[in-house]
Amino acid sequence: MHILGVERSYQRIVGWFQPFAGPRTLAPLYEVYIGMDPSRIAFRREQKAHQFVILDPRREGAPIGVMEDLQPANYIRPI
């Protein structure tokens, strides 16, 4: 599966990407600094995350994968 996360606060917008994560794989975590929030209004911190899971490709007529909401997003943030 792949994991995508983003955090938006008044000071910054930053994203995290962890490709090919799985039960037997410790995939690297990439942090992407997108920049400062251009809004002039101070919003509370917002976090969103999704996981993209690859299903069994041998099943006939089944979807290849699914996107699932990964909330709360707090536990995927790097330390």
KOLGU-4560 file (N, C-alpha, C; in nm, 3 decimals, padded with zeros to 5 digits):
<recs>
<n_xx: 00.084 n_yy: -00.117 n_zz: 00.000 ca_xx: 00.000 ca_yy: 00.000 ca_zz: 00.000 c_xx: 00.089 c_yy: 00.123 c_zz: 00.000 mol: A seq: 1 type: MET>
<n_xx: 00.031 n_yy: 00.234 n_zz: -00.038 ca_xx: 00.097 ca_yy: 00.365 ca_zz: -00.032 c_xx: 00.019 c_yy: 00.451 c_zz: 00.066 mol: A seq: 2 type: HIS>
<n_xx: 00.089 n_yy: 00.533 n_zz: 00.142 ca_xx: 00.025 ca_yy: 00.621 ca_zz: 00.239 c_xx: 00.060 c_yy: 00.766 c_zz: 00.205 mol: A seq: 3 type: ILE>
<n_xx: -00.042 n_yy: 00.849 n_zz: 00.196 ca_xx: -00.024 ca_yy: 00.992 ca_zz: 00.171 c_xx: -00.086 c_yy: 01.069 c_zz: 00.287 mol: A seq: 4 type: LEU>
<n_xx: -00.015 n_yy: 01.168 n_zz: 00.337 ca_xx: -00.066 ca_yy: 01.251 ca_zz: 00.444 c_xx: -00.028 c_yy: 01.396 c_zz: 00.422 mol: A seq: 5 type: GLY>
<n_xx: -00.108 n_yy: 01.487 n_zz: 00.476 ca_xx: -00.079 ca_yy: 01.629 ca_zz: 00.463 c_xx: -00.122 c_yy: 01.700 c_zz: 00.591 mol: A seq: 6 type: VAL>
<n_xx: -00.045 n_yy: 01.801 n_zz: 00.629 ca_xx: -00.080 ca_yy: 01.885 ca_zz: 00.743 c_xx: -00.079 c_yy: 02.029 c_zz: 00.698 mol: A seq: 7 type: GLU>
<n_xx: -00.186 n_yy: 02.100 n_zz: 00.732 ca_xx: -00.196 ca_yy: 02.242 ca_zz: 00.698 c_xx: -00.217 c_yy: 02.319 c_zz: 00.826 mol: A seq: 8 type: ARG>
<n_xx: -00.133 n_yy: 02.415 n_zz: 00.849 ca_xx: -00.148 ca_yy: 02.505 ca_zz: 00.963 c_xx: -00.127 c_yy: 02.647 c_zz: 00.912 mol: A seq: 9 type: SER>
<n_xx: -00.137 n_yy: 02.744 n_zz: 01.001 ca_xx: -00.118 ca_yy: 02.883 ca_zz: 00.961 c_xx: 00.024 c_yy: 02.908 c_zz: 00.911 mol: A seq: 10 type: TYR>
<n_xx: 00.122 n_yy: 02.834 n_zz: 00.967 ca_xx: 00.262 ca_yy: 02.857 ca_zz: 00.932 c_xx: 00.306 c_yy: 02.783 c_zz: 00.806 mol: A seq: 11 type: GLN>
<n_xx: 00.250 n_yy: 02.662 n_zz: 00.779 ca_xx: 00.306 ca_yy: 02.583 ca_zz: 00.669 c_xx: 00.206 c_yy: 02.479 c_zz: 00.619 mol: A seq: 12 type: ARG>
<n_xx: 00.239 n_yy: 02.426 n_zz: 00.501 ca_xx: 00.170 ca_yy: 02.310 ca_zz: 00.445 c_xx: 00.280 c_yy: 02.209 c_zz: 00.414 mol: A seq: 13 type: ILE>
<n_xx: 00.266 n_yy: 02.090 n_zz: 00.469 ca_xx: 00.368 ca_yy: 01.986 ca_zz: 00.451 c_xx: 00.297 c_yy: 01.853 c_zz: 00.425 mol: A seq: 14 type: VAL>
<n_xx: 00.359 n_yy: 01.769 n_zz: 00.341 ca_xx: 00.301 ca_yy: 01.639 ca_zz: 00.310 c_xx: 00.399 c_yy: 01.527 c_zz: 00.338 mol: A seq: 15 type: GLY>
<n_xx: 00.346 n_yy: 01.408 n_zz: 00.357 ca_xx: 00.428 ca_yy: 01.289 ca_zz: 00.378 c_xx: 00.383 c_yy: 01.181 c_zz: 00.282 mol: A seq: 16 type: TRP>
<n_xx: 00.478 n_yy: 01.105 n_zz: 00.230 ca_xx: 00.450 ca_yy: 00.997 ca_zz: 00.135 c_xx: 00.531 c_yy: 00.875 c_zz: 00.175 mol: A seq: 17 type: PHE>
<n_xx: 00.465 n_yy: 00.763 n_zz: 00.191 ca_xx: 00.533 ca_yy: 00.637 ca_zz: 00.222 c_xx: 00.490 c_yy: 00.533 c_zz: 00.118 mol: A seq: 18 type: GLN>
<n_xx: 00.575 n_yy: 00.507 n_zz: 00.017 ca_xx: 00.538 ca_yy: 00.412 ca_zz: -00.087 c_xx: 00.568 c_yy: 00.268 c_zz: -00.047 mol: A seq: 19 type: PRO>
<n_xx: 00.488 n_yy: 00.177 n_zz: -00.097 ca_xx: 00.511 ca_yy: 00.033 ca_zz: -00.083 c_xx: 00.527 c_yy: -00.010 c_zz: 00.062 mol: A seq: 20 type: PHE>
<n_xx: 00.442 n_yy: 00.040 n_zz: 00.150 ca_xx: 00.443 ca_yy: -00.001 ca_zz: 00.290 c_xx: 00.364 c_yy: -00.131 c_zz: 00.302 mol: A seq: 21 type: ALA>
<n_xx: 00.407 n_yy: -00.217 n_zz: 00.391 ca_xx: 00.337 ca_yy: -00.344 ca_zz: 00.411 c_xx: 00.380 c_yy: -00.410 c_zz: 00.539 mol: A seq: 22 type: GLY>
<n_xx: 00.321 n_yy: -00.525 n_zz: 00.570 ca_xx: 00.353 ca_yy: -00.592 ca_zz: 00.697 c_xx: 00.497 c_yy: -00.644 c_zz: 00.704 mol: A seq: 23 type: PRO>
<n_xx: 00.559 n_yy: -00.668 n_zz: 00.589 ca_xx: 00.697 ca_yy: -00.719 ca_zz: 00.591 c_xx: 00.797 c_yy: -00.618 c_zz: 00.535 mol: A seq: 24 type: ARG>
<n_xx: 00.753 n_yy: -00.496 n_zz: 00.516 ca_xx: 00.839 ca_yy: -00.395 ca_zz: 00.454 c_xx: 00.841 c_yy: -00.268 c_zz: 00.537 mol: A seq: 25 type: THR>
<n_xx: 00.959 n_yy: -00.220 n_zz: 00.569 ca_xx: 00.974 ca_yy: -00.091 ca_zz: 00.635 c_xx: 01.012 c_yy: 00.010 c_zz: 00.527 mol: A seq: 26 type: LEU>
<n_xx: 00.910 n_yy: 00.069 n_zz: 00.468 ca_xx: 00.931 ca_yy: 00.161 ca_zz: 00.356 c_xx: 00.979 c_yy: 00.296 c_zz: 00.408 mol: A seq: 27 type: ALA>
<n_xx: 01.061 n_yy: 00.367 n_zz: 00.328 ca_xx: 01.106 ca_yy: 00.500 ca_zz: 00.370 c_xx: 00.990 c_yy: 00.599 c_zz: 00.369 mol: A seq: 28 type: PRO>
<n_xx: 00.997 n_yy: 00.698 n_zz: 00.455 ca_xx: 00.896 ca_yy: 00.803 ca_zz: 00.464 c_xx: 00.956 c_yy: 00.931 c_zz: 00.408 mol: A seq: 29 type: LEU>
<n_xx: 00.890 n_yy: 00.990 n_zz: 00.311 ca_xx: 00.937 ca_yy: 01.112 ca_zz: 00.249 c_xx: 00.853 c_yy: 01.230 c_zz: 00.297 mol: A seq: 30 type: TYR>
<n_xx: 00.921 n_yy: 01.339 n_zz: 00.333 ca_xx: 00.853 ca_yy: 01.461 ca_zz: 00.375 c_xx: 00.869 c_yy: 01.564 c_zz: 00.265 mol: A seq: 31 type: GLU>
<n_xx: 00.759 n_yy: 01.627 n_zz: 00.227 ca_xx: 00.760 ca_yy: 01.727 ca_zz: 00.121 c_xx: 00.709 c_yy: 01.858 c_zz: 00.179 mol: A seq: 32 type: VAL>
<n_xx: 00.796 n_yy: 01.958 n_zz: 00.187 ca_xx: 00.757 ca_yy: 02.090 ca_zz: 00.235 c_xx: 00.697 c_yy: 02.167 c_zz: 00.119 mol: A seq: 33 type: TYR>
<n_xx: 00.569 n_yy: 02.195 n_zz: 00.124 ca_xx: 00.499 ca_yy: 02.261 ca_zz: 00.014 c_xx: 00.514 c_yy: 02.412 c_zz: 00.024 mol: A seq: 34 type: ILE>
<n_xx: 00.513 n_yy: 02.466 n_zz: 00.144 ca_xx: 00.533 ca_yy: 02.610 ca_zz: 00.160 c_xx: 00.444 c_yy: 02.668 c_zz: 00.266 mol: A seq: 35 type: GLY>
<n_xx: 00.439 n_yy: 02.800 n_zz: 00.268 ca_xx: 00.356 ca_yy: 02.870 ca_zz: 00.365 c_xx: 00.212 c_yy: 02.872 c_zz: 00.315 mol: A seq: 36 type: MET>
<n_xx: 00.118 n_yy: 02.872 n_zz: 00.407 ca_xx: -00.022 ca_yy: 02.881 ca_zz: 00.372 c_xx: -00.049 c_yy: 03.023 c_zz: 00.323 mol: A seq: 37 type: ASP>
<n_xx: -00.100 n_yy: 03.041 n_zz: 00.201 ca_xx: -00.121 ca_yy: 03.177 ca_zz: 00.149 c_xx: -00.240 c_yy: 03.249 c_zz: 00.212 mol: A seq: 38 type: PRO>
<n_xx: -00.320 n_yy: 03.177 n_zz: 00.288 ca_xx: -00.438 ca_yy: 03.239 ca_zz: 00.351 c_xx: -00.395 c_yy: 03.340 c_zz: 00.457 mol: A seq: 39 type: SER>
<n_xx: -00.468 n_yy: 03.448 n_zz: 00.467 ca_xx: -00.440 ca_yy: 03.548 ca_zz: 00.571 c_xx: -00.521 c_yy: 03.521 c_zz: 00.697 mol: A seq: 40 type: ARG>
<n_xx: -00.604 n_yy: 03.418 n_zz: 00.692 ca_xx: -00.687 ca_yy: 03.381 ca_zz: 00.807 c_xx: -00.618 c_yy: 03.267 c_zz: 00.881 mol: A seq: 41 type: ILE>
<n_xx: -00.607 n_yy: 03.278 n_zz: 01.012 ca_xx: -00.540 ca_yy: 03.174 ca_zz: 01.092 c_xx: -00.640 c_yy: 03.062 c_zz: 01.122 mol: A seq: 42 type: ALA>
<n_xx: -00.628 n_yy: 02.952 n_zz: 01.048 ca_xx: -00.712 ca_yy: 02.835 ca_zz: 01.070 c_xx: -00.645 c_yy: 02.744 c_zz: 01.173 mol: A seq: 43 type: PHE>
<n_xx: -00.724 n_yy: 02.656 n_zz: 01.233 ca_xx: -00.665 ca_yy: 02.555 ca_zz: 01.321 c_xx: -00.592 c_yy: 02.453 c_zz: 01.236 mol: A seq: 44 type: ARG>
<n_xx: -00.500 n_yy: 02.380 n_zz: 01.297 ca_xx: -00.422 ca_yy: 02.279 ca_zz: 01.225 c_xx: -00.516 c_yy: 02.172 c_zz: 01.171 mol: A seq: 45 type: ARG>
<n_xx: -00.490 n_yy: 02.131 n_zz: 01.047 ca_xx: -00.575 ca_yy: 02.034 ca_zz: 00.980 c_xx: -00.487 c_yy: 01.921 c_zz: 00.927 mol: A seq: 46 type: GLU>
<n_xx: -00.528 n_yy: 01.797 n_zz: 00.949 ca_xx: -00.452 ca_yy: 01.682 ca_zz: 00.903 c_xx: -00.544 c_yy: 01.588 c_zz: 00.826 mol: A seq: 47 type: GLN>
<n_xx: -00.497 n_yy: 01.538 n_zz: 00.713 ca_xx: -00.570 ca_yy: 01.442 ca_zz: 00.631 c_xx: -00.473 c_yy: 01.334 c_zz: 00.587 mol: A seq: 48 type: LYS>
<n_xx: -00.525 n_yy: 01.212 n_zz: 00.570 ca_xx: -00.441 ca_yy: 01.103 ca_zz: 00.522 c_xx: -00.528 c_yy: 00.999 c_zz: 00.451 mol: A seq: 49 type: ALA>
<n_xx: -00.468 n_yy: 00.934 n_zz: 00.353 ca_xx: -00.534 ca_yy: 00.826 ca_zz: 00.279 c_xx: -00.432 c_yy: 00.715 c_zz: 00.259 mol: A seq: 50 type: HIS>
<n_xx: -00.483 n_yy: 00.592 n_zz: 00.253 ca_xx: -00.398 ca_yy: 00.480 ca_zz: 00.215 c_xx: -00.455 c_yy: 00.418 c_zz: 00.088 mol: A seq: 51 type: GLN>
<n_xx: -00.365 n_yy: 00.381 n_zz: 00.000 ca_xx: -00.401 ca_yy: 00.319 ca_zz: -00.127 c_xx: -00.355 c_yy: 00.174 c_zz: -00.118 mol: A seq: 52 type: PHE>
<n_xx: -00.451 n_yy: 00.082 n_zz: -00.107 ca_xx: -00.422 ca_yy: -00.058 ca_zz: -00.083 c_xx: -00.437 c_yy: -00.137 c_zz: -00.211 mol: A seq: 53 type: VAL>
<n_xx: -00.335 n_yy: -00.215 n_zz: -00.246 ca_xx: -00.340 ca_yy: -00.303 ca_zz: -00.362 c_xx: -00.399 c_yy: -00.436 c_zz: -00.318 mol: A seq: 54 type: ILE>
<n_xx: -00.507 n_yy: -00.478 n_zz: -00.385 ca_xx: -00.576 ca_yy: -00.601 ca_zz: -00.350 c_xx: -00.516 c_yy: -00.719 c_zz: -00.427 mol: A seq: 55 type: LEU>
<n_xx: -00.570 n_yy: -00.837 n_zz: -00.408 ca_xx: -00.522 ca_yy: -00.958 ca_zz: -00.474 c_xx: -00.547 c_yy: -00.948 c_zz: -00.625 mol: A seq: 56 type: ASP>
<n_xx: -00.442 n_yy: -00.941 n_zz: -00.707 ca_xx: -00.461 ca_yy: -00.924 ca_zz: -00.852 c_xx: -00.512 c_yy: -01.051 c_zz: -00.921 mol: A seq: 57 type: PRO>
<n_xx: -00.517 n_yy: -01.163 n_zz: -00.853 ca_xx: -00.559 ca_yy: -01.289 ca_zz: -00.916 c_xx: -00.710 c_yy: -01.306 c_zz: -00.918 mol: A seq: 58 type: ARG>
<n_xx: -00.784 n_yy: -01.222 n_zz: -00.846 ca_xx: -00.930 ca_yy: -01.235 ca_zz: -00.842 c_xx: -00.991 c_yy: -01.176 c_zz: -00.968 mol: A seq: 59 type: ARG>
<n_xx: -01.068 n_yy: -01.256 n_zz: -01.039 ca_xx: -01.134 ca_yy: -01.212 ca_zz: -01.162 c_xx: -01.244 c_yy: -01.111 c_zz: -01.133 mol: A seq: 60 type: GLU>
<n_xx: -01.247 n_yy: -01.002 n_zz: -01.205 ca_xx: -01.353 ca_yy: -00.903 ca_zz: -01.192 c_xx: -01.347 c_yy: -00.817 c_zz: -01.067 mol: A seq: 61 type: GLY>
<n_xx: -01.247 n_yy: -00.836 n_zz: -00.985 ca_xx: -01.233 ca_yy: -00.758 ca_zz: -00.862 c_xx: -01.152 c_yy: -00.631 c_zz: -00.890 mol: A seq: 62 type: ALA>
<n_xx: -01.172 n_yy: -00.526 n_zz: -00.812 ca_xx: -01.090 ca_yy: -00.406 ca_zz: -00.831 c_xx: -00.943 c_yy: -00.433 c_zz: -00.798 mol: A seq: 63 type: PRO>
<n_xx: -00.855 n_yy: -00.361 n_zz: -00.864 ca_xx: -00.711 ca_yy: -00.378 ca_zz: -00.842 c_xx: -00.670 c_yy: -00.323 c_zz: -00.706 mol: A seq: 64 type: ILE>
<n_xx: -00.735 n_yy: -00.216 n_zz: -00.663 ca_xx: -00.702 ca_yy: -00.155 ca_zz: -00.535 c_xx: -00.813 c_yy: -00.064 c_zz: -00.488 mol: A seq: 65 type: GLY>
<n_xx: -00.797 n_yy: -00.016 n_zz: -00.366 ca_xx: -00.895 ca_yy: 00.075 ca_zz: -00.307 c_xx: -00.822 c_yy: 00.189 c_zz: -00.236 mol: A seq: 66 type: VAL>
<n_xx: -00.890 n_yy: 00.304 n_zz: -00.227 ca_xx: -00.839 ca_yy: 00.416 ca_zz: -00.148 c_xx: -00.923 c_yy: 00.421 c_zz: -00.021 mol: A seq: 67 type: MET>
<n_xx: -00.858 n_yy: 00.426 n_zz: 00.094 ca_xx: -00.928 ca_yy: 00.430 ca_zz: 00.221 c_xx: -00.886 c_yy: 00.554 c_zz: 00.299 mol: A seq: 68 type: GLU>
<n_xx: -00.982 n_yy: 00.612 n_zz: 00.368 ca_xx: -00.955 ca_yy: 00.725 ca_zz: 00.454 c_xx: -00.874 c_yy: 00.675 c_zz: 00.574 mol: A seq: 69 type: ASP>
<n_xx: -00.768 n_yy: 00.742 n_zz: 00.607 ca_xx: -00.681 ca_yy: 00.701 ca_zz: 00.716 c_xx: -00.687 c_yy: 00.806 c_zz: 00.826 mol: A seq: 70 type: LEU>
<n_xx: -00.791 n_yy: 00.799 n_zz: 00.908 ca_xx: -00.808 ca_yy: 00.895 ca_zz: 01.015 c_xx: -00.816 c_yy: 00.823 c_zz: 01.149 mol: A seq: 71 type: GLN>
<n_xx: -00.767 n_yy: 00.872 n_zz: 01.257 ca_xx: -00.701 ca_yy: 01.002 ca_zz: 01.263 c_xx: -00.561 c_yy: 00.996 c_zz: 01.200 mol: A seq: 72 type: PRO>
<n_xx: -00.524 n_yy: 01.104 n_zz: 01.137 ca_xx: -00.395 ca_yy: 01.109 ca_zz: 01.068 c_xx: -00.278 c_yy: 01.128 c_zz: 01.163 mol: A seq: 73 type: ALA>
<n_xx: -00.304 n_yy: 01.147 n_zz: 01.291 ca_xx: -00.197 ca_yy: 01.178 ca_zz: 01.387 c_xx: -00.091 c_yy: 01.070 c_zz: 01.393 mol: A seq: 74 type: ASN>
<n_xx: -00.129 n_yy: 00.944 n_zz: 01.380 ca_xx: -00.031 ca_yy: 00.839 ca_zz: 01.406 c_xx: 00.062 c_yy: 00.811 c_zz: 01.289 mol: A seq: 75 type: TYR>
<n_xx: 00.046 n_yy: 00.874 n_zz: 01.174 ca_xx: 00.142 ca_yy: 00.851 ca_zz: 01.066 c_xx: 00.247 c_yy: 00.961 c_zz: 01.058 mol: A seq: 76 type: ILE>
<n_xx: 00.233 n_yy: 01.065 n_zz: 01.138 ca_xx: 00.331 ca_yy: 01.173 ca_zz: 01.135 c_xx: 00.465 c_yy: 01.126 c_zz: 01.185 mol: A seq: 77 type: ARG>
<n_xx: 00.573 n_yy: 01.167 n_zz: 01.120 ca_xx: 00.706 ca_yy: 01.132 ca_zz: 01.171 c_xx: 00.737 c_yy: 01.205 c_zz: 01.300 mol: A seq: 78 type: PRO>
<n_xx: 00.826 n_yy: 01.147 n_zz: 01.377 ca_xx: 00.864 ca_yy: 01.208 ca_zz: 01.505 c_xx: 00.966 c_yy: 01.316 c_zz: 01.484 mol: A seq: 79 type: ILE>
</recs>
